Amino acid sequence: MGKEKPLVSVIIPVYNVQKYLEECVESVQNQSYTNLEIVLVDDGSTDNSGELCDALAAKDTRICTLHKSNGGLSDARNTGMLQARGKYLTFLDGDDLLPHSAVEKLVSSCEKNHSELAIGQLFEFSGETPRDTEKNGTVEKVAMEEAMRRMFLFQGIGHSACGKLYRRELWNKLKFPYGRLYEDYATIYRVTSKSKTVSIIEEPVYYYRMRDGSIMHSGIQRKNLELLEVSADVTAFIEQELPELRNEAAYLQLVTYLKLLKGIMDGGFYHYPMEQERILAYVQDQQDLIRQPWAKRADKIKVKTLLLSKHLFYWVYELAERKNARDLRV
């Protein structure tokens, strides 16, 4: 007899997604990898999502449903992890999908390479469900530090909690921050830093549904300013734990601050003046980062224009966003 395949826990937070939930769960039930535990966490839904979770669980013994009062995405994921029994964990949002062989490829890469973490590509879609392909992308085994570097620089992989498979031990003493925004940014670098090696799969293992394809220009809300602290906290963590990656972490903070400044100015050039000054001070202090060989040309332009004029920076950024939006529609 062959070796029994390890149990994988798929944790699905559910909040008011009754329109998409059945398709989401079916994409897990239909996985080519079958030794699965599907943990549905109903986070106080006010539509029929909770009842749908129970109906789905009644038809498949691999599904368990947890009902709780609304606590947000972090709290729902943390609750699911407490329930999960698998050797591996992965996260799936209740309106997204997994390609047919996603779990099998993630588990295979971890088992063959003795990796504690596997990362694949995210594919964004809106409207019609993507068609699975039988493409087999290359799998690369890298040291944790190299995986972190690529995540900071968005070189093929990012810090979304989704599209990744984790050995459950990586989450010992770690959880998503309760009641905070940008929970993935705040958490995933800390989780990744506990691994030794990482497998990177060059193909989509996660289908991310774009539920609103329009670009909003109404400006950000005050709660979004929390990103200033989240980004700074990650850079401080890296400076202490992995100082060799300090520049890469600071570069992500720089790019994040530029994007946040654009969002602030979408609502008015003089909104949140103290936060604008904080961003400008950081950019001035860290401007030499754009001289690094891995710095992107677009980011160099944004930094240089901001140091000349906030208005010039805004319109250069705006034109770039409009071009990207047109390219996506083609």
PyMOL commands that set and color helices and strands:
alter all, ss='L'
color gray80, all
select helices_A, chain A and resi 18-29+49-59+73-83+102-113+144-152+168-171+183-192+222-241+243-266+273-291+297-308+310-329
alter helices_A, ss='H'
color red, helices_A
select strands_A, chain A and resi 8-14+36-43+63-68+88-91+117-125+139-143+164-167+197-209
alter strands_A, ss='S'
color yellow, strands_A
deselect
rebuild
show_as cartoon
